[in-house]
């Protein structure tokens, strides 16, 4: 075995350990999908408050009812109850795991040493697990507290005032999240008989509630205080917000639905055509045509270990740390957005440099390698692949939710984009996710990995293998299954079109749609 292979083998072991640790850490984190469902419920609550005026009020009310459903309040209450139950289950799991770790005996040296020389915990892996679980537990406790405040307000609107007061009282008795407990005290006072108003009630409601929930609590407060002018202004503001929420719901619901319907029709057409036309079908195009690969698997191994793992997990993070390039503590979302973009571009340029140097000796490359051709039907392949991916990934995501029960982590960029209302930050996020990521990842996974693997397996085998690695590379347990399906669609689009512009377009459309939906949902919490 050569020195090069020994080094690659050692780095592979390190890569597996790093990836395993990252996947384990993601398993302790909540999925963003659970939050997205609540954000959409918040938009529904806003939209249901809209009262159309004028001659067309009747038809507009019917349109609103069609979009929102018959009982949006009941639907929102069920979603919040499910989220509360899921969060409590995950909190109980975290507490049980912490107890288990704390009850295990600490690894101590075989030879007794003076007390001053014995470290309190020598098992660093267990210590790291404990820290991750404690962080996850704190996040879940905060989430449960916020859900309890909102659940009570939903119960009040359902006429369940006693149940709401009980919900807030139970939360108070847990003696956690002191500021939110004070807010619960304010809410109990507002809906008690007789009502009680705390001196700092308005400030607490403004600070610790948002969206529809803040409007409901402030409306009750202003009515009790008989501040009619302020109440009228609040109601007028809410009508504007409600109308905007209705438009947002129509946008995020109609476009994916339309694309999904087109995708289902396209999938049915392709399957029927494949059944009747066989090898002459569009879906069968190039399915047996392997690439002529001049390098061996060792080159592929080298590119991904050095160019993808080493750059992404060691070289760039270590270089940034040595140069003290990091967002300051408490920095805004704009600074974080630029930091993420800078990090990603550095990793991408380093990875592409390793790829270039690894295959440079094989130039000129055989036909169809890294093909970018503005002519042809690449746009139709990319757009059609996007529509086809929509229903497939949605179905798999629903199954995935049942498997992971709201846990498993998500791309941290999604959480930042969901909460970001800064236009500059959103533009930077968009460039990162919709332009930089599709170019780099499609060159690496579809342009290089997939064709290289066809030297050893079939085209379909290469599609599946490259899709699995593409999904695992995102280092989020809950995203592996949906991203594998997306990767398969990307692989099919590339192998049939033989043009990297097609999967790049699909990838860009997918990330753009995701970011746009996150921005719209996030803006519904104001």
BELURTA-V854252 format. One record per pair of residues at least 12 apart in sequence whose ideal C-beta (glycine too) atoms are under 6 Angstrom apart, sorted by the first residue. I is the first residue (numbers start at 1). J is the second residue. Records with the same first field share a line. If there is no record, write none. Layout:
I = J + J
//
This chain:
8 = 301 + 305
11 = 305
12 = 305
15 = 309
18 = 313
22 = 475
23 = 477
25 = 132
26 = 409 + 476 + 477
27 = 408 + 477
28 = 132 + 136
29 = 409
30 = 406
31 = 406 + 408 + 410 + 478
32 = 410 + 414 + 415
34 = 406
37 = 79
38 = 83
39 = 521
41 = 76 + 79
42 = 211 + 524 + 525
43 = 245 + 248 + 249 + 524
44 = 68 + 72 + 76
45 = 76 + 212
46 = 212 + 241 + 242 + 245
47 = 68 + 242 + 245 + 246 + 249
48 = 68 + 72
49 = 238 + 242
50 = 242 + 243 + 246
73 = 157
77 = 154
80 = 150 + 151
83 = 147
84 = 147
86 = 405 + 406
87 = 140 + 143 + 144
90 = 140 + 407
91 = 140
94 = 133 + 136 + 137
97 = 133
98 = 133
101 = 126 + 130
106 = 121
107 = 122 + 123
141 = 176
145 = 177 + 180
148 = 167 + 171
150 = 213
151 = 167
152 = 164 + 167 + 168
153 = 213 + 216
156 = 191
161 = 191
165 = 188
168 = 184 + 187 + 188
171 = 184
172 = 184
180 = 208
182 = 204
183 = 204 + 208
186 = 198 + 201 + 204
190 = 220
195 = 224
201 = 221
205 = 217 + 218
210 = 525
211 = 525
215 = 238
218 = 234
245 = 524
248 = 520
252 = 517 + 520
259 = 387 + 390
260 = 390 + 391
262 = 387
263 = 387 + 388 + 390 + 391
264 = 391
266 = 384 + 387 + 388
267 = 388
270 = 283
285 = 496
286 = 495 + 496
287 = 459
290 = 454
291 = 451 + 454
292 = 366
293 = 452 + 455
294 = 362
295 = 362
299 = 358
300 = 452
302 = 358
303 = 354 + 355 + 358
306 = 354
307 = 351 + 354 + 355
308 = 351
311 = 347 + 350 + 351
312 = 347
316 = 346 + 347
327 = 339
333 = 420 + 422 + 425
334 = 422 + 424 + 425
337 = 425 + 428 + 429
338 = 428
341 = 428 + 432
344 = 432 + 436
348 = 440
368 = 498
370 = 447
371 = 498 + 499
372 = 500 + 501
373 = 499
378 = 497 + 499 + 501 + 502
381 = 493 + 497 + 502
382 = 502 + 505 + 506
385 = 489 + 493 + 506
386 = 506 + 509
389 = 486 + 489
392 = 485
393 = 482 + 485 + 486
396 = 481 + 482 + 485
397 = 482
400 = 481 + 482
404 = 478
408 = 477 + 478
409 = 476 + 478
410 = 476
417 = 429 + 515 + 518
418 = 518 + 522
419 = 522
430 = 515
433 = 511 + 515
434 = 508 + 511 + 512
438 = 504 + 507 + 508
442 = 500 + 503 + 504 + 507
445 = 466 + 470
446 = 494 + 503
447 = 500
449 = 466
450 = 462 + 466 + 491
453 = 465
459 = 495
463 = 488 + 491
466 = 491
467 = 484 + 487 + 488 + 491
468 = 484
470 = 487
471 = 483 + 484 + 487
490 = 503 + 506
493 = 506
//
